[in-house]
Amino acid sequence: MYEDFYGLKERPFNLLPDPDFLYLSPQHKLARAYLEYGINQRVGFVLLTGEIGTGKTTLIKSLLKSRERNQRLGVLYQTTVGAVDLLEVLLKEFEVRGHYNSRTTRLAAFNQFLLTAYGRGEHVVLLVDEAQNLGPEALEELRLLSNLQTEKEPLLQVILVGQPGLRERLRHPALRQLAQRVAVHYHLSPLNRQETKEYINFRLARAGGSGVFTESAQDKLYEYTQGVPRRLNAWCDLALVAGFAEGRREIDGEFIDTVIAAQGGSLEGTEERETLASEGLAARPETSESGIHASKNGLEATVVELSGRLTRLEGLVLEMTSQLVPVLSRFLSKPLPPEPALPSEDIMQHPAPPEEEPHPEDQPPVPKSWWSRLWEHG
């Protein structure tokens, strides 16, 4: 659409992982070196993690493209499978033909495939992308599959690639044995500001262009994307479309602000929300300006309500005090009654008959206390 306008051979910021456009930052170079070392040395399990959109899949595809002839690589992209179906998926991926009706027959067929490949001098490597979606049972199944080995090396090399939640999952006690078999582990982080600028210019040059994004535009793109390559691809591509529509040969920082504002900002949440979602947990809601005002208003209403309750309580205490003080004063002001004299011997021999208690209806009504009135009125 805009390729001819900017003198490009192809779109430089395609969202699909393309190994031809892999920008090898220092950390991407190190990650690739670790992956190549793990494969060539057949160390067993290799773990590559990173935030969403940091280039893990592009790195894997670059590795697949440059693999050696004796390597038999299989890639598992659909990882929402259980332990029961995992073996069947692997047999299809490595093109092991046959009908296997039970786990025992599928396991025997896969083991035979590994032995046959080893006999031909092939090195079988399994790359598992988005491995954080595998449950503990499926991950344990992979560990069991890697048990088949020669005296010096395993017959199946496994590379697990996933989001940071994969590291947390491997810390589960049930996966302790698998975690101990991870010989190489590397974590990819987003690009820094300088790497972000190099990334933009590298992809433009790869597509045959240069000088489209000014320094201010590159700074703005870093601020909006925080150096995540996938986000950079999305916003750069939209900026090129908008620049073409307006006939802009050069895109600056102010125009980047306009493009992003026109799109209503990013559809993504925060990094914290993305990581928790990958682990199957609920994320905390984002704090916005309206949310802050709502929280402030709610707090003020709570304070007002508590203040009213304290005022009513203070009135009740004052009323109780005003009624109790006169009663206590009268009680304390009365002299103590004299001690009764001991009854004489004659009285003890002829006691007076007990006085007849008055009938309850003849007694005067007892005035209700403050507590009684308070109880009746709630």
C-alpha positions in Angstrom: 0.0 0.0 0.0 2.7 2.5 1.0 5.8 0.6 -0.2 6.2 2.6 -3.4 5.6 5.9 -1.7 8.5 5.3 0.7 10.7 3.4 -1.8 10.3 0.1 0.1 10.5 -3.4 -1.5 8.1 -4.9 1.2 6.5 -4.0 4.4 9.2 -3.6 7.0 7.0 -3.9 10.1 5.0 -7.0 9.5 3.4 -8.5 12.6 4.1 -12.1 11.5 7.5 -13.5 12.8 9.9 -13.2 9.9 13.5 -14.6 10.4 14.8 -12.4 7.6 13.9 -9.3 9.7 15.4 -10.6 12.9 17.3 -7.8 14.7 20.0 -9.3 16.8 20.4 -7.0 19.7 23.2 -8.0 22.2 20.7 -10.1 24.2 19.2 -11.7 21.1 22.7 -12.7 20.0 23.3 -14.3 23.4 20.0 -16.0 23.4 20.6 -17.5 19.9 24.1 -18.6 21.0 22.6 -20.4 24.0 20.0 -22.1 21.8 22.6 -23.3 19.3 24.9 -24.5 22.1 22.0 -26.5 23.7 21.2 -28.1 20.4 24.7 -28.9 19.2 25.8 -30.2 22.6 22.6 -32.2 23.1 22.3 -31.0 26.7 18.7 -32.2 27.1 16.3 -29.3 28.0 16.8 -25.7 27.0 14.5 -22.9 28.3 14.0 -19.6 26.6 11.5 -17.1 28.2 10.5 -13.5 27.6 7.7 -11.0 27.7 5.0 -11.0 25.1 6.3 -9.7 21.8 10.0 -9.7 22.6 10.9 -11.8 19.5 11.0 -15.4 20.9 9.2 -16.9 17.9 11.2 -15.0 15.4 14.4 -16.2 17.0 13.1 -19.8 16.8 12.3 -19.5 13.1 15.7 -18.1 12.5 17.2 -21.1 14.3 15.0 -23.5 12.2 16.1 -21.8 9.0 19.8 -22.3 9.7 19.6 -25.8 11.1 22.1 -28.4 10.1 21.2 -31.3 7.7 21.5 -34.0 10.4 19.0 -32.2 12.6 15.4 -33.5 12.6 13.4 -30.6 14.0 9.8 -30.6 15.1 7.9 -27.6 16.2 4.9 -27.6 18.5 3.0 -24.4 18.2 -0.4 -25.5 19.4 0.3 -26.2 23.1 -3.3 -26.2 24.4 -3.2 -30.0 24.6 -3.3 -32.4 27.5 -0.9 -35.2 28.4 -3.2 -37.7 26.8 -3.1 -36.1 23.3 0.6 -34.9 23.4 2.0 -38.2 22.1 -0.4 -38.2 19.2 0.5 -34.6 18.3 4.2 -35.4 18.3 3.8 -38.5 16.1 2.0 -36.3 13.5 4.7 -33.6 13.8 7.5 -36.0 13.1 5.4 -37.8 10.4 5.3 -41.1 12.2 2.6 -42.9 10.3 0.3 -45.6 11.7 -2.8 -46.1 13.8 -2.2 -46.3 17.6 -5.2 -46.8 19.8 -3.5 -46.6 23.3 -0.8 -44.6 25.0 1.3 -47.7 25.2 1.4 -48.2 21.5 1.9 -44.5 20.8 4.8 -44.4 23.3 6.4 -47.6 21.7 6.1 -46.0 18.2 7.7 -42.7 19.3 10.5 -44.6 21.0 11.1 -46.6 17.9 11.2 -43.4 15.8 13.9 -42.0 18.1 16.0 -45.1 17.9 15.7 -45.3 14.1 16.6 -41.6 13.8 19.7 -42.1 16.0 20.7 -45.1 13.9 20.7 -42.9 10.8 22.8 -40.2 12.5 19.9 -37.8 12.9 19.5 -35.5 15.9 15.9 -35.1 16.9 15.0 -31.7 18.3 11.6 -30.6 19.6 10.8 -26.9 19.8 7.8 -26.1 22.0 6.5 -22.6 21.5 4.1 -21.0 24.0 5.1 -23.7 26.4 3.5 -21.9 29.3 0.1 -23.3 28.0 1.2 -26.8 28.7 -0.2 -28.2 32.0 2.0 -30.0 34.6 0.9 -33.4 33.3 1.9 -32.6 29.7 5.3 -31.1 30.9 5.9 -34.3 32.9 5.1 -36.3 29.8 7.9 -34.5 27.9 10.3 -35.3 30.7 9.4 -39.0 30.5 9.9 -39.0 26.7 13.4 -37.6 27.2 14.3 -40.6 29.4 15.2 -42.6 26.3 18.9 -42.0 25.8 22.2 -43.6 25.0 25.1 -43.9 27.4 26.2 -40.4 26.8 23.4 -38.3 25.4 19.6 -38.1 25.2 17.8 -39.2 22.0 15.3 -36.3 22.2 16.4 -32.6 22.6 13.6 -30.4 24.0 13.6 -26.6 23.8 10.8 -24.9 25.8 9.9 -21.3 24.8 7.4 -19.3 26.6 6.3 -16.3 28.7 7.6 -15.6 32.2 4.8 -17.7 33.7 6.7 -20.8 32.4 9.5 -20.2 34.9 6.9 -20.1 37.7 5.3 -23.3 36.5 8.6 -25.1 36.5 9.0 -24.2 40.1 6.0 -26.4 41.0 7.1 -29.3 43.3 5.5 -31.8 40.8 7.9 -30.6 38.1 11.1 -30.5 40.2 12.7 -33.3 38.2 12.0 -31.5 34.9 13.4 -28.2 36.3 16.6 -30.0 37.3 17.1 -31.2 33.7 17.1 -27.6 32.3 20.7 -27.2 31.3 20.4 -23.7 29.7 18.0 -20.9 30.5 17.9 -17.4 29.1 15.3 -14.6 29.5 14.6 -12.0 26.8 13.8 -8.5 27.9 12.4 -5.6 25.9 14.8 -3.4 23.9 16.3 -0.3 25.5 16.0 3.2 23.9 19.1 2.9 21.7 18.3 -0.6 20.7 14.7 0.5 19.8 16.1 3.1 17.4 18.5 0.6 15.8 15.6 -1.9 15.5 13.5 0.6 13.5 16.3 1.7 11.2 17.4 -2.0 10.7 14.0 -3.1 9.5 13.6 -0.1 7.3 17.0 -0.8 5.7 16.1 -4.4 5.3 13.0 -3.4 3.3 15.1 -1.0 1.2 14.3 2.3 2.9 15.8 4.8 5.3 15.3 8.1 7.1 11.5 7.9 7.4 11.3 8.2 11.2 13.0 11.2 12.7 14.8 11.1 16.0 11.8 12.5 17.8 9.5 9.9 16.3 11.8 7.1 17.5 11.9 8.5 21.0 8.1 8.7 21.0 7.8 5.1 19.7 10.1 3.9 22.5 8.0 5.8 25.1 4.7 4.2 23.8 6.1 0.7 23.3 8.8 0.4 26.0 11.0 -1.4 23.5 8.7 -4.4 22.8 9.3 -5.4 19.1 5.8 -6.5 18.4 4.3 -3.2 19.6 7.0 -1.3 17.6 5.9 -3.2 14.5 2.2 -2.4 15.0 2.7 1.4 15.6 5.4 1.8 12.9 3.2 0.1 10.4 0.2 2.3 11.3 2.4 5.4 11.2 3.5 4.6 7.7 -0.1 4.1 6.5 -1.1 7.4 8.0 1.9 9.2 6.6 1.2 7.8 3.2 -2.4 9.0 3.4 -1.3 12.6 4.3 1.6 12.6 1.8 4.3 12.8 4.5 7.8 11.7 3.4 9.0 12.1 7.0 7.3 11.1 10.3 8.2 13.0 13.4 7.2 12.7 17.1 4.2 15.0 16.9 2.8 12.9 14.1 3.3 9.7 16.2 1.2 11.3 19.0 -1.5 12.1 16.5 -1.6 8.5 15.1 -1.7 6.9 18.5 -4.3 9.3 19.7 -6.5 8.6 16.7 -6.3 4.9 17.4 -7.5 5.5 21.0 -4.2 4.3 22.5 -3.1 0.7 22.9 -5.5 -2.2 23.2 -3.1 -3.9 25.6 -3.1 -3.8 29.4 -0.1 -3.4 31.5 2.8 -5.9 31.5 1.6 -7.1 34.9 -1.9 -7.9 33.5 -0.3 -9.8 30.6 2.0 -11.9 32.9 -0.8 -12.8 35.2 -3.1 -13.7 32.4 -0.5 -16.1 31.1 -0.5 -17.8 34.4 -4.3 -18.0 34.6 -4.6 -15.4 37.4 -6.8 -12.3 37.7 -5.0 -9.0 37.3 -5.6 -5.9 39.3 -7.6 -3.2 37.5 -5.7 -0.3 36.0 -5.8 3.0 37.9 -7.0 5.8 35.8 -7.7 9.5 36.6 -11.4 8.9 36.7 -10.8 5.9 39.0 -8.8 8.1 41.3 -11.6 10.7 41.5 -14.1 7.9 42.1 -12.0 6.5 44.9 -11.6 10.0 46.4 -15.3 10.6 46.3 -16.0 7.3 47.8 -13.6 7.9 50.6 -15.1 11.3 51.4 -18.6 9.7 51.6 -17.3 7.1 54.0 -15.7 9.8 56.2 -19.0 11.8 56.2 -20.9 8.7 57.2 -18.5 7.9 60.0 -18.6 11.4 61.2 -22.4 11.3 61.4 -22.3 8.1 63.4 -19.8 9.5 65.8 -22.0 12.6 66.3 -25.0 10.4 67.1 -23.0 8.3 69.5 -21.7 11.4 71.2 -25.3 12.6 71.7 -26.3 9.3 73.3 -23.4 9.4 75.7 -24.3 12.9 76.7 -27.9 12.0 77.3 -26.9 9.0 79.3 -24.5 11.1 81.4 -27.1 13.7 82.1 -29.5 11.1 83.5 -27.0 9.1 85.5 -25.2 12.0 87.2 -28.3 13.2 89.2 -29.2 9.6 90.2 -25.6 9.0 91.4 -25.6 12.4 93.2 -28.7 11.6 95.2 -27.6 8.2 96.0 -24.2 9.4 97.3 -25.7 12.3 99.3 -28.0 10.1 101.4 -26.7 9.1 104.9 -26.1 5.5 105.5 -28.9 3.8 107.5 -28.1 2.9 111.2 -27.2 -0.7 111.9 -30.2 -2.7 113.0 -30.3 -3.8 116.7 -30.1 -7.4 117.6 -33.6 -8.9 118.3 -34.4 -9.6 121.9 -34.9 -13.1 123.2 -38.7 -12.6 123.5 -39.0 -11.5 119.9 -37.0 -14.5 118.8 -39.4 -16.8 120.6 -42.5 -15.2 119.3 -41.7 -13.8 115.8 -44.1 -11.5 114.2 -46.1 -13.0 111.3 -44.7 -12.1 107.9 -46.2 -9.1 106.2 -48.4 -9.9 103.3 -46.9 -8.9 100.0 -49.0 -6.4 98.1 -50.6 -7.6 94.9 -48.7 -6.5 91.7 -51.7 -4.5 90.5 -51.7 -2.5 93.7 -48.0 -1.4 93.2 -47.4 2.0 91.6 -45.8 1.7 88.1 -42.0 1.9 88.0 -40.7 4.7 85.8 -38.8 3.4 82.7 -35.1 3.9 82.8 -33.0 5.5 80.0 -31.8 2.1 78.9 -35.4 0.8 78.6 -36.4 3.7 76.4 -33.3 3.3 74.3 -34.0 -0.4 73.8 -37.7 0.3 72.8 -36.7 2.9 70.3 -33.8 0.8 68.8 
